[in-house]
Amino acid sequence: MSFFEIRNLVKYFGGLAAVKNVSFEVKEGEIFGLIGPNGSGKTTIFNLISNYFRPTSGTIYFREHNITGLKTYKISHLGIGRTFQVVKPLCRMTVYDNVIAAAFSGAATRREAQDLAMETMDFCGLTHKKDVFAKNLPIGDRKRLEITRAMATKPKLLLLDETAAGLNPSELDAAIELIQKIRNKGVTIIIVEHIMKVIMTISDRIHAINFGRTIAEGSPGEVANNPAVIEAYLGEEYA
């Protein structure tokens, strides 16, 4: 069985089908891009994987475990971490305490959580900001804190939801470098991203959806030149 797989995933909200029979597999150690226009169902798929929403039908597998409908904290304990499109740190706490709070998802003691927090901040390049209150961080550092908190849960699979949104060019380059560093550490990544410089630079394979349905999958070059993808982003006259 593959490292991670979703089969025939469907999600209805009332009469609206947000995800329509989507299936894909992710290989261990790769960066797998998930793209599509606004409202296409990308974040909904992340929410189904994390069980923030329960699928209407379909199955989700992670390392031979059927995790469909499993409680969110149990999914985290199995080794799936995620970031959120809208970052919401614990604003009245320092960066260090934010990461400690995340580390407690797997740490048995406060000392273990503190050590893991320091190790993770060092890895993600946030040690120099550890005593800054989260509410005082600029957007680039808030995004980095979001990734750091997710990494403090010691994930084997990391779901990144638009971590590059709102970043300036130098911050984009730093984000790409961090994501590649995380993959080199042995963490498999599924990334949702609208910024094509990021998704095309780092992805091994890309899965494209529109209106909740799969429209293409393949290498970055294959997906970028797929007429259905071009039409979804630019309109049929460009396809």
C-alpha positions as CSV (number, residue, x, y, z in Angstrom):
1,M,0.0,0.0,0.0
2,S,1.2,3.6,-0.7
3,F,2.4,5.9,2.0
4,F,-0.7,8.1,1.7
5,E,-3.8,7.7,-0.4
6,I,-7.3,9.1,-0.8
7,R,-9.8,7.1,-2.7
8,N,-13.0,8.4,-4.2
9,L,-13.3,11.3,-1.7
10,V,-16.6,13.1,-1.7
11,K,-17.9,16.0,0.5
12,Y,-21.3,17.6,0.3
13,F,-22.3,20.7,2.2
14,G,-26.1,20.5,1.9
15,G,-26.7,20.3,-1.8
16,L,-23.2,21.6,-2.7
17,A,-20.6,19.1,-3.8
18,A,-17.3,20.7,-2.6
19,V,-15.2,17.6,-3.4
20,K,-16.3,15.1,-6.1
21,N,-14.7,11.7,-6.3
22,V,-11.1,12.8,-5.9
23,S,-8.4,10.1,-5.7
24,F,-4.6,10.4,-5.5
25,E,-1.5,8.7,-3.9
26,V,1.5,10.3,-2.3
27,K,4.8,8.6,-2.2
28,E,7.0,8.7,0.9
29,G,9.6,11.4,0.7
30,E,8.0,13.5,-2.1
31,I,6.6,17.0,-2.3
32,F,3.1,16.6,-3.8
33,G,1.4,19.8,-5.0
34,L,-2.4,20.3,-4.9
35,I,-3.5,23.2,-7.0
36,G,-6.7,24.7,-8.4
37,P,-8.5,28.1,-8.6
38,N,-10.1,29.7,-5.5
39,G,-13.0,27.6,-4.3
40,S,-11.9,24.4,-6.1
41,G,-11.9,22.3,-2.9
42,K,-8.2,22.2,-1.9
43,T,-8.5,23.3,1.7
44,T,-11.6,21.2,2.0
45,I,-9.5,18.2,1.1
46,F,-7.0,19.1,3.9
47,N,-9.9,19.5,6.3
48,L,-11.2,16.0,5.3
49,I,-7.7,14.5,5.8
50,S,-7.5,16.1,9.3
51,N,-11.2,15.2,10.1
52,Y,-12.2,18.8,10.6
53,F,-14.9,17.7,8.2
54,R,-16.1,14.1,7.9
55,P,-16.2,12.9,4.3
56,T,-19.6,12.2,2.8
57,S,-18.0,9.1,1.2
58,G,-14.5,7.9,0.3
59,T,-11.5,6.5,2.2
60,I,-8.2,8.0,3.5
61,Y,-5.2,5.8,4.1
62,F,-2.0,6.7,5.9
63,R,0.8,4.1,6.3
64,E,-1.7,1.3,5.9
65,H,-4.1,2.8,8.5
66,N,-7.6,3.7,7.4
67,I,-7.8,7.1,9.1
68,T,-11.2,8.1,7.7
69,G,-13.2,9.8,10.4
70,L,-10.5,9.2,13.0
71,K,-10.4,11.9,15.8
72,T,-8.1,14.8,14.8
73,Y,-5.7,14.4,17.8
74,K,-5.3,10.7,16.9
75,I,-4.5,11.6,13.3
76,S,-1.8,14.0,14.6
77,H,-0.4,11.3,16.9
78,L,-0.1,9.0,13.9
79,G,2.2,11.6,12.3
80,I,0.1,14.0,10.1
81,G,0.7,17.7,10.8
82,R,-0.7,20.7,9.1
83,T,-0.7,24.5,8.8
84,F,-3.6,26.7,8.1
85,Q,-4.3,29.2,5.4
86,V,-5.2,31.9,8.0
87,V,-2.5,31.8,10.6
88,K,-3.8,32.1,14.2
89,P,-0.9,31.9,16.7
90,L,-1.5,32.3,20.4
91,C,-1.0,36.0,20.2
92,R,-0.4,36.8,23.9
93,M,2.3,34.1,24.1
94,T,5.9,34.2,22.9
95,V,7.1,32.3,19.9
96,Y,8.8,29.9,22.3
97,D,5.6,29.2,24.3
98,N,3.6,28.8,21.0
99,V,6.0,26.0,19.9
100,I,6.0,24.4,23.4
101,A,2.2,24.2,23.2
102,A,2.5,22.4,19.9
103,A,5.2,20.1,21.2
104,F,3.0,18.9,24.0
105,S,0.9,17.0,21.4
106,G,3.6,14.3,21.6
107,A,5.9,15.2,24.5
108,A,5.5,13.4,27.8
109,T,7.0,16.1,30.0
110,R,7.5,19.8,30.0
111,R,11.2,19.4,29.7
112,E,10.8,17.2,26.7
113,A,8.4,19.8,25.2
114,Q,10.9,22.6,25.9
115,D,13.8,20.7,24.3
116,L,11.7,19.8,21.3
117,A,10.6,23.4,20.9
118,M,14.2,24.7,21.0
119,E,15.3,22.1,18.5
120,T,12.4,22.9,16.1
121,M,12.8,26.6,16.3
122,D,16.5,26.2,15.5
123,F,15.7,24.0,12.5
124,C,13.1,26.5,11.2
125,G,15.2,29.6,11.8
126,L,13.1,31.2,14.6
127,T,15.4,30.9,17.6
128,H,16.3,34.6,17.4
129,K,12.6,35.5,17.8
130,K,11.8,33.0,20.6
131,D,11.0,35.7,23.2
132,V,8.9,37.9,20.8
133,F,5.1,37.8,21.4
134,A,3.4,36.2,18.5
135,K,1.1,39.3,18.0
136,N,4.2,41.4,17.2
137,L,5.5,39.2,14.4
138,P,5.2,40.4,10.8
139,I,3.4,38.1,8.4
140,G,6.5,36.3,7.1
141,D,7.5,35.3,10.6
142,R,3.9,34.3,11.5
143,K,3.9,32.0,8.5
144,R,7.2,30.5,9.7
145,L,5.9,30.1,13.2
146,E,2.9,28.2,11.8
147,I,5.3,25.8,10.1
148,T,7.4,25.6,13.2
149,R,4.4,24.7,15.4
150,A,3.4,22.0,12.9
151,M,6.9,20.6,12.8
152,A,6.9,20.5,16.7
153,T,4.3,17.7,16.4
154,K,7.0,15.6,14.7
155,P,5.0,14.8,11.6
156,K,5.8,12.2,9.0
157,L,3.4,13.8,6.6
158,L,3.0,17.6,6.6
159,L,0.1,19.5,5.0
160,L,1.0,23.0,4.0
161,D,-1.9,25.3,3.2
162,E,-0.8,28.5,1.3
163,T,2.3,29.1,3.5
164,A,3.7,31.5,0.9
165,A,0.7,33.8,0.6
166,G,1.5,37.4,1.4
167,L,5.2,37.0,1.4
168,N,7.6,39.3,-0.4
169,P,10.2,37.9,-3.0
170,S,13.0,37.4,-0.4
171,E,10.6,35.7,2.0
172,L,9.3,33.5,-0.8
173,D,12.9,32.3,-1.5
174,A,13.3,31.6,2.3
175,A,10.0,29.7,2.4
176,I,11.1,27.5,-0.5
177,E,14.4,26.8,1.2
178,L,12.6,25.8,4.4
179,I,10.2,23.5,2.7
180,Q,13.0,21.8,0.8
181,K,14.9,21.5,4.1
182,I,11.9,19.9,5.7
183,R,11.6,17.3,2.9
184,N,15.4,16.6,3.2
185,K,14.7,15.8,6.9
186,G,12.5,13.0,5.7
187,V,9.1,14.6,6.0
188,T,6.7,13.9,3.1
189,I,4.8,17.1,2.1
190,I,1.4,17.9,0.5
191,I,1.3,21.6,-0.4
192,V,-1.6,23.8,-1.4
193,E,-0.3,26.9,-3.0
194,H,-1.5,29.6,-5.5
195,I,2.0,31.1,-6.1
196,M,3.3,29.2,-9.1
197,K,6.9,30.0,-8.4
198,V,6.6,28.0,-5.2
199,I,4.5,25.1,-6.5
200,M,6.5,24.6,-9.7
201,T,9.9,24.9,-8.1
202,I,9.5,22.4,-5.3
203,S,6.8,19.9,-6.3
204,D,7.8,16.4,-7.6
205,R,4.2,15.8,-8.8
206,I,1.1,18.0,-9.0
207,H,-2.6,17.2,-8.7
208,A,-5.0,19.8,-10.1
209,I,-8.6,20.1,-9.3
210,N,-11.4,22.5,-10.4
211,F,-15.0,22.6,-9.0
212,G,-14.1,19.8,-6.7
213,R,-13.0,17.4,-9.5
214,T,-9.6,16.2,-10.7
215,I,-8.6,17.7,-14.0
216,A,-4.9,16.7,-14.2
217,E,-2.0,15.0,-12.5
218,G,1.7,14.7,-13.4
219,S,5.0,16.5,-13.3
220,P,5.0,20.3,-12.9
221,G,5.7,20.7,-16.6
222,E,2.9,18.3,-17.7
223,V,0.3,20.0,-15.4
224,A,1.4,23.6,-16.4
225,N,0.8,22.7,-20.1
226,N,-2.4,20.8,-19.6
227,P,-5.3,22.5,-21.5
228,A,-7.8,21.8,-18.7
229,V,-5.5,23.5,-16.1
230,I,-4.9,26.5,-18.4
231,E,-8.6,26.8,-19.0
232,A,-9.3,26.6,-15.2
233,Y,-6.9,29.4,-14.4
234,L,-7.1,31.7,-17.5
235,G,-10.4,30.8,-19.3
236,E,-11.2,28.6,-22.3
237,E,-9.9,31.1,-24.8
238,Y,-6.3,30.4,-23.5
239,A,-6.6,26.6,-23.5
